[in-house]
Amino acid sequence: MRHTRTSINSNHGIYIHIPFCLKKCVYCDFYSLTDLTLRQPFVESLLKEMTLVKSHNALSDTLYFGGGTPSVLTPHQIEALMQQARNLFTITPDAEITMEVNPGTVTQNYLNFLMQIGINRINIGVQSFSRDTLEFLGRIHTPGDATQAIQHARKAGFDNIGLDLIFGIPGQDASSWQDDLKTALSWSPEHLSCYILTFEKGTPLDQMRKTNAFKVPPEQHIADLFRITQKVLNNAGYEQYEISNYAKINISGQSRQSRHNRKYWSFAPYTGLGPSAHSYAPPIRYWNVRDVRLYTAALAQGRLPIEEKEKTTAEQQITEAIYLGLRTSDGIDMAHFEKTFHMAFDQQYGDILPALCEENLMMLKNGRCVLTPEGMLFHDSIVSRLIQE
């Protein structure tokens, strides 16, 4: 069975999930496994999946290799996937092509090769520059590995580098978090993602929490770290364009935002490839099986490894438009909201909007509903107040 698309959309994106890690981190609930002997069978299956869903009439301006740890694949395997994507999908000449890499898994030669085959954006899973924090998180790398990975990426010629950091970690005080931010800024990355540590159900970290193996930081402490992040990065010339994401503003005033990530917040269509990957062809969502063996078995039989599909209802779409729109600094375009859902946003939620504005959590300006920097800290509760209206 071959899936094709009938309408051209320059906002289309492609996500490829690489489900392998050298070691599973205690906090991570993304699908991955550590049996690297399955890499080649997986790559061969992924090439088959790309053939089944190929589409030359969907114009894609982003390609994103995520995981897992994509950098555990060999250069030859990455090159094969890149060639297949270019052969089967219509990828724009100026496409943003991102690959996630982890310190301790990349060498100078490896990053040189990625640059040569067309990867033009690197996202490095640093998480912290503190040895104690890295050990708590179960990361395989050291602070030295992290700085070396950044150095290698710059030397390879990457001028679009993103760093991932985590805060709200047990034992992490304001000073140590500021040290992480200071060290990250010393490398002048084009992008920073700063995530609050969450205790995902079923992870080893959540089990440790349940047994009181550590003291969970109080909400006020995490809020303080969130505000420190905003202040430090804004002062350093970074724009908070989404709750957890900051982009550097260059000398010409351009923001180095992640084009691919923006698709998830703006309802743009995207194709997800690999086990557990999600796809969105409005209003249909579908996702692949979360098991590499089931994934390869389905493709060996010539079947797409789709686990389930759903057609989002109007109510779901409204909730998601509010939830995702308010995560971004662009907020909700009220005219577009009315055109899409046939209801005026400011009238539908008129009873609660003045109170949110009075509390300095929200602004209505230039036809948009936008959270203030302080409002972003209370995003989930604000969305709950709106959808219960």
KACORPE-V636919 format. One record per pair of residues at least 4 apart in sequence whose ideal C-beta (glycine too) atoms are under 8 Angstrom apart, sorted by the first residue. I is the first residue (numbers start at 1). GAP is how many residues later the second one is. Records with the same first field share a line. If there is no record, write none. Layout:
BEGIN
I->GAP, GAP
END
This chain:
BEGIN
1->51, 301, 302, 303
2->50, 51, 52
3->49, 50, 52, 301
4->50, 51, 53
5->50, 52, 53, 276
6->51
7->50, 51
8->49, 50, 51
9->49, 50, 259, 260
10->49, 51, 82
11->50, 252, 255, 257, 258
12->46, 47, 48, 49, 256, 257, 258, 259
13->47, 48, 49, 50, 51, 246, 247, 250, 255, 256, 257, 258
14->46, 48, 49, 50, 71, 75, 77, 256, 257, 259
15->49, 51, 245, 255, 256, 257, 258, 262, 263
16->30, 47, 48, 49, 50, 54, 65, 69, 256, 257, 258, 261
17->14, 49, 50, 51, 255, 256, 257, 258, 259, 260
18->47, 48, 49, 50, 51, 52, 54, 55, 256
19->12, 13, 14, 23, 48, 49, 255, 256, 257, 273
20->12, 13, 14, 15, 16, 18, 19, 22, 47, 48, 49, 52, 53
21->4, 11, 12, 13, 46, 47, 48, 51
22->12, 14, 47, 50, 82, 83, 118
23->11, 115, 117
24->4, 8, 9, 10, 114
25->112, 113, 114
26->111, 112, 177, 178, 179, 182
27->110, 111, 139, 170, 171, 172, 173, 176, 178
28->4, 172, 175
29->171, 172, 173, 174
30->37, 38, 246
31->37, 244, 245, 259
32->35, 36, 37
33->5, 259
36->36
38->4, 254, 255, 258
39->4, 33, 34, 35, 38
40->4, 37
41->4, 255
42->4, 232, 250, 253, 254
43->4, 30, 34, 37, 38
44->4, 252
45->4, 250, 251, 254, 255
46->4, 35, 227, 228
47->4, 33, 34, 37
48->4, 251, 254
49->4, 224, 225, 250, 255, 256
50->4, 31, 34, 35, 38, 39, 223
51->33, 37
52->247, 250, 252
53->218, 220, 251
54->34, 35
55->33, 34, 35, 216
56->32, 33, 34
57->33
58->31, 32, 211, 213
59->31, 33
60->29, 30, 31, 32, 35, 211
61->30, 31, 33, 34, 35, 198
62->33, 34, 35, 36, 197, 198, 201
63->22, 26, 28, 32, 33, 34, 35, 197
64->33, 34, 35, 196
65->5, 13, 16, 33, 34, 35, 54
66->4, 34
67->33
68->4
69->31, 32, 33, 36, 56
70->8, 29, 30, 31
71->28, 29, 30, 31, 34, 35, 39
72->33
73->4, 5, 8
74->4
75->4, 35, 38, 39
76->4
77->4
78->4, 21, 35, 36, 39, 41
79->4, 34, 38
80->4
81->4
82->4, 15, 35, 36, 37
83->4
84->4
85->4, 6
86->5, 32
91->4, 6
96->24, 25, 64, 162, 163, 164
97->21, 22, 23, 24
98->21, 22, 23, 24, 25, 64, 160, 162
99->15, 20, 22, 23, 24
100->23, 24, 25
101->4, 5, 10, 21, 22, 23, 24, 48
102->4, 22, 23, 38, 39, 47
103->21, 22, 23, 38, 39, 42, 43, 45, 46
104->36, 37, 38, 41, 45
106->4, 5, 43, 46
107->4, 45
108->4, 44, 47, 48
109->4
110->4
111->4, 11, 41, 42, 44, 45, 47
112->4, 44
113->4
114->5, 8, 42
115->4, 5, 41, 42, 43
120->38, 40
121->37, 39, 40, 41, 137
122->31, 36, 38, 39, 40
123->38, 39, 40, 41, 68, 70
124->22, 25, 26, 29, 37, 38, 39, 40
125->39
126->20, 23, 24, 37, 38, 39, 58
127->6, 7, 10, 12, 37, 38, 39
128->5, 6, 9, 11, 15, 37, 38, 41, 52
129->14, 17, 18, 50, 51, 54, 55
130->4, 13, 42, 46, 49, 50
131->4, 11, 12
132->4, 39
133->4, 36, 38, 39, 43, 47
134->5, 7, 8, 9
135->4
136->33, 34, 35
137->29, 32
138->66
141->4, 5, 8
142->4
143->4
144->4
145->4
146->4
147->4, 36, 40
148->4
149->4
150->4, 11, 13, 37, 39
151->4
152->4
153->5, 8
154->4, 7, 33
159->31
160->30, 31, 96
161->26, 28, 29, 30
162->27, 28, 29, 30, 31, 96
163->21, 24, 26, 28, 29, 30
164->29, 31
165->15, 16, 19, 27, 28, 29, 30
166->28, 29, 30, 31
167->5, 10, 13, 27, 28, 29, 30, 55, 58, 59, 62
168->4, 28, 29, 49, 53, 54, 57
169->28, 48
170->44, 45, 46, 47
171->43
172->4, 5, 45, 53
173->4
174->4, 50, 51, 54
175->4
176->4
177->4, 48, 51, 52
178->4, 50, 54
179->4
180->4
181->4, 13, 47, 48, 51, 52
182->4, 50
183->4
184->5, 8
185->4, 47, 48, 51
188->60
189->59
190->57, 58, 66
191->54, 55, 56, 57, 65, 66, 67
192->41, 46, 53, 54
193->51, 52, 53
194->35, 39, 50, 51, 52
195->49
196->26, 30, 48
199->4, 6, 7, 10, 17
200->5, 6
201->5
202->4
203->4
204->4
205->4
206->4
207->4
208->5, 6
209->4, 5, 7
217->4, 5
218->4
219->4
220->4
221->4
222->4
223->4, 154
224->4
225->4
226->4, 151
227->4, 150
228->4
229->4
230->4, 10, 143
231->4
232->4
233->5, 7, 13
234->4, 5, 6
237->11, 12
238->8, 9, 10, 11
239->7, 8, 9, 10, 16, 18, 90
240->5, 6, 89, 133, 136
241->4, 5, 6, 14, 16, 87, 88, 89
242->19, 23, 85, 86, 87
243->84, 133, 136
245->12, 13, 16
247->8, 9, 10, 11
248->7, 8
249->4, 5, 6, 7
250->4, 5, 6
257->4, 5
258->4
259->4
261->4
262->4, 6, 66
263->5, 6, 7
264->4, 6, 60
265->59, 60, 62, 63
266->58, 62
267->13, 15, 53, 54, 57
268->12
269->11, 12, 13
270->9, 10
271->8
272->5, 6, 7, 15, 16
273->4, 15
274->14, 21
275->13, 14, 15, 16, 17, 19, 20, 30
276->11, 12, 13, 14
277->10, 11
278->7, 8, 9, 10
279->6, 7, 8
280->4, 5
283->28, 29, 34
284->25, 26, 27, 28
285->24, 25, 27
286->20, 21, 22, 23, 24
287->19, 20, 21
288->7, 17, 18, 19
289->5, 6, 9, 16, 17, 18
290->17
291->4
292->4
293->4
294->4, 11
295->4, 10
296->4
297->4
298->5, 6, 7
299->4, 5, 6
312->4, 5, 8
313->4
314->4, 27
315->4
316->4
317->4, 23, 24
318->4, 23, 69
319->4, 68
320->4
321->4, 11, 16, 19, 20
322->4, 10, 61, 64, 65
323->4, 60
324->4
325->5, 6, 7, 8, 44
326->5, 6, 43, 44, 45, 53, 56, 57
327->49, 52
329->41
330->38, 40
331->37, 38, 39, 40
332->4, 5, 13, 36, 37, 38
333->4, 34, 35
334->4, 10, 11, 12, 30, 33, 34, 35
335->4, 32
336->4
337->4, 6, 8
338->4, 5, 6, 7
343->4, 5
344->4
345->4, 24
346->4, 7, 18, 23
348->41
349->4, 37, 40
350->4
351->38
352->4, 33, 34, 37
353->4, 9, 11, 16
354->4
355->4
356->5, 6, 19, 26, 29
357->4, 5, 6, 7
360->12, 14, 15
361->10, 11, 13, 14, 17, 21
362->7, 8, 9, 10, 13, 20
363->6, 7, 8, 9
364->4, 5, 6
365->5
371->4, 5, 8, 11
372->4
373->4
374->4
375->4, 7
378->4
379->4
380->4
381->4
382->4
383->4
384->4
385->4
END
